[in-house]
């Protein structure tokens, strides 16, 4: 998930420079979204990992 976010961010910056669509507002907005999206992505991954572990525990209890 982090890799996908990184690739999208890199492509966004590359296209903005290639087509000369760079602005101060865009640069600030990019920085703000990066600062909020990275912790959000990390939290989603943690929640999914906890759910996966809980599922494995439930399945192992049914087998035993």
N, C-alpha and C positions, 0 to 999 in steps of 0.2 A: 504494500500500500504506500509506504514511504517512497519507493522507487517510482511508482506511477505519479505521485504528487511532484517529485523532483523532475521527472521527464516533462510533465505538463508545464511546470514553471519555466524550465529551460527553453522549451519550444515557444512559449509565450514571449519570452524576452528576445529570442532569436528573430521571430516574425516581426515583433515591434521594431527592432533595429533594421531589419532587412527592408521593410516597407516604410521606414522613417515615420513610425507612429509613436514616437517616444514623447512623453510629457511628464512634467513634474508631478501632476496628479496621479498618473499611472504608476510612477515609481513609488510614490508614497502608498498608494493603494496596494501595490504588490507587496511591499514590506509589511503592511498591516495584516493582509490576508495570510502571509507566511507565518507571522507570529501567532495568529489565532488558529490556523489550520493544523500546524504541526502538533500542538498539544491535543487537539481534537482527534487527529488520526491516531496518536499514541493511546489515548483513552479508549477508542474503539477497539484497537488491537488488544489491549489489556482485558476489556470486557469479553471479547470473543475468546480469549485464551482461558479465562475463568470459566466461561460456559462450557468450553470444550472439556476442561478437566472435570467439571461436575458431571458431564455426560458420561465420561469414561468411568467415573466412580460409580454412577448408577448402574451402568452396564456390568461392571465387575461384581456388584452386589447381587445382581440377578443371576449371574453365572454360578456364584459360590453357594 
